[in-house]
Amino acid sequence: MPDSIKTTRIALVVAAGLAFATAALFAFIFITGAVIVGLGSESAGLLGSALLGATGLFIAVGLAGFGVAELFVASGIAKGKPWARFAGIALAVVTLIAVPVGTVLGFIALLGLLGRDAHDWFGGPGAARTAPRVPPATV
């Protein structure tokens, strides 16, 4: 596997880890907020508590799903699956939005997926996917 492809795979795995961490943080913050809002004695606070908790869980599940998708695509990239290149480009573009760390990780992933090594690794038209030739050692 070329180094640029390895770097791309690592960038997607790191982005997935950050997505999982962010999902856990959102779930904790929103559920804690919902409990605090729900502690009030007014019945109107119960609606706010339910909406706050549901919003947080919705965001957390979405972020966790994005993390799972990044891990799945990183696995496909490691195996040289052609679909993984296009899915990786799409995920990298979306990751660019997460300033500043996601922007860097998305940029790194795009560099690897749009480079010459990617064309060879994923078997573009006329590309032969072979291991690099190593000359025999002479003694």
N, C-alpha and C positions, 0 to 999 in steps of 0.2 A: 504494500500500500504506500503510495507516495506521501511524503511528509505534509504537503499542503492538504491532502485529504484527511490525514490523521489530525491535523490541527483543526480542520473544519468539524470533524466528529467530536473532538474534545470541546470545542466552543459550543456545540449544540448540547452536549451532556451537561456542561456547566450552566448553560441557560436553563436547562430543565431543572437542575437542582435549585437554581434561584427562583424558578416559578413555583416549585414545591414549597420552598421556604416562605415566599410571599403569600402563597395560599394559606399556609398555617398561620401566619401573622394576621392576615385579614380575618380568618375565622375566629381567632382569639380576640381581636379588637372588637369586631362586630357582635360576637356573642356576649362578651363582657359588657359592652355598651347596652345591649338589649336587656341584660339582667339588671343593670343599674337603672335604666329607664323604667323597667317593670317593677322596681321596688316602690315606686310612688303609689299613693293610695287612690289616685284618680283612675277611673276606668278608661279614660282617653289615653293614658300612658300605656295601657296594654296593647292598643293598636300600634302605637309607635314602637313598642318593644318588639312586636311581631314583625313589623316591616323592617326594622333595623336588623334583626337577626336573619331574616330571610334574604335581605340584600347581601349581607356579608357572606352567607353560605353560598349564594348564587355566584358571587365573585370568586370565592375560594374554589368552588367546584370547577369553574371555568379556567382558572389559572392551573389547577391540578391537571385538567384535561389537556391543556396546552403543553404542560411538562411531559405528560405521557406521550403526546404526539411527537415531541422533540426526541425523546428516547427511542421511539419506534423508528423515526427517520434516521437517527444516528446509527441504529443497527442496520438499516438498509444501506446506508452509505458504506459501512464497514464491509458489507457483502458485495458491493458494487452493483446494486440493483438500479436500473435506469430510472425507475419512478422516484427513487429516493433523492436523486439530483434535483428534480423539479419541485418535489415537496420540501426539500431543504432550502431551496431558493425562496420559496413562498414563506416558510417559517423564519428565515433570516430577515426577510423584508419586514415582517411583522415585528420581529425582535428589535429592529432598528428604532422603534418607537420608544422603547424603555430606556430613556436617557438616564445616566451616562453609560452604565455598564452594558445594557442591552445593545446600545448603539455600537460599542466596540465589538462585542461578541457577534452581532449581526454582520458587521463589516468584515470581520475575520472569516466568518462562514461564507459570505458572498465571494470573497477573494478566492477561497479554495474551490468553490463550486462553479465558478465561472472561468477558471484558469485552464491552461493547456493540460495539466495533469488530470483534471476532471474529465476532459474529453477522452483521454486515453483510458482512465480507470473505469468509466461508465460505459465504454464501448460505443462511442459515437460512430457515425458512418465512416467506414474505412479504417477504424482504429482496431489494432490487435491488442488484446488485453493479455500481455505476457509479463512474466517476471523479468526484471532487468538482467542483462547478460553480465556475468562476472567473469573476467578472464581467469584462466587457471593460474594458480600460483607456481612460480618457478623457483627451484631451489638452487 
